[in-house]
Amino acid sequence: MKVKYFSDTDTAIVEFINNDVVETKEISENIYVDLDGQGNLVSMTIEHARVNARLQEFSFQEIGDRPQEEGGAAEPTL
């Protein structure tokens, strides 16, 4: 997952997966989601991010166990 912030437009984009976008849906006046061909969430755009997403308070916390990948233990990545 990647979070990109564009200060000139106060826009945040949260990228979940790197699939081609085939549809964008407006969730509210300031929030849009991009979906791939199977309806999976690709990314989310948040306009006026400092107010709508409290971007200045952004943090990431992984909770729970991740499935182990073949050949070794799972390692958290940021």
Legacy VTK file of the C-alpha trace (Angstrom):
# vtk DataFile Version 3.0
C-alpha trace
ASCII
DATASET POLYDATA
POINTS 78 float
0.000 0.000 0.000
1.202 3.489 -0.827
-0.096 6.861 0.301
0.704 9.872 -1.861
-0.076 13.427 -0.791
-0.159 16.395 -3.168
0.112 19.563 -1.076
-0.661 21.896 -3.991
-4.177 20.415 -4.312
-4.540 18.970 -0.768
-5.260 15.579 -2.303
-4.302 12.163 -0.934
-4.257 8.970 -2.973
-4.133 5.625 -1.216
-2.975 2.887 -3.597
-3.854 -0.632 -2.455
-2.888 -2.755 -5.476
-1.213 -2.096 -8.810
-4.044 -3.213 -11.134
-5.480 -1.346 -14.091
-8.423 0.884 -13.180
-11.586 0.238 -15.195
-14.089 2.215 -13.115
-14.068 5.169 -10.728
-16.963 5.608 -8.312
-17.796 8.773 -6.400
-18.438 7.845 -2.778
-19.026 11.419 -1.643
-18.231 14.912 -2.883
-14.567 14.483 -1.863
-13.941 10.725 -1.959
-13.509 8.521 -5.036
-12.581 4.856 -5.353
-10.984 3.149 -8.336
-11.884 -0.465 -9.144
-10.286 -3.059 -11.400
-12.106 -5.363 -13.835
-13.100 -7.770 -11.051
-14.441 -5.010 -8.778
-11.404 -5.021 -6.473
-10.410 -1.777 -4.800
-7.308 -0.381 -6.524
-7.065 3.077 -4.969
-8.941 5.805 -3.133
-8.657 9.543 -3.736
-9.431 11.985 -0.935
-9.886 15.651 -1.861
-9.294 18.272 0.880
-7.356 15.554 2.701
-6.176 17.621 5.658
-9.793 18.146 6.750
-11.526 15.041 5.375
-8.883 12.475 6.347
-7.011 14.312 9.112
-3.881 13.634 7.106
-1.653 15.432 9.605
-2.431 12.547 12.020
-1.649 9.702 9.598
-0.141 6.508 10.982
-0.024 2.830 10.038
-0.473 -0.118 12.357
-0.589 -3.769 11.341
-2.699 -5.859 13.692
-2.819 -9.643 13.742
-0.837 -12.324 11.991
0.000 -12.186 8.319
-0.088 -15.460 6.431
3.340 -17.002 5.981
4.736 -17.021 2.493
6.108 -20.221 1.112
9.631 -20.883 2.322
9.781 -18.697 5.413
8.220 -16.521 8.048
6.179 -13.465 7.229
7.966 -10.155 7.700
6.046 -6.888 8.129
6.685 -4.344 5.396
5.869 -0.659 5.297
LINES 1 79
78 0 1 2 3 4 5 6 7 8 9 10 11 12 13 14 15 16 17 18 19 20 21 22 23 24 25 26 27 28 29 30 31 32 33 34 35 36 37 38 39 40 41 42 43 44 45 46 47 48 49 50 51 52 53 54 55 56 57 58 59 60 61 62 63 64 65 66 67 68 69 70 71 72 73 74 75 76 77
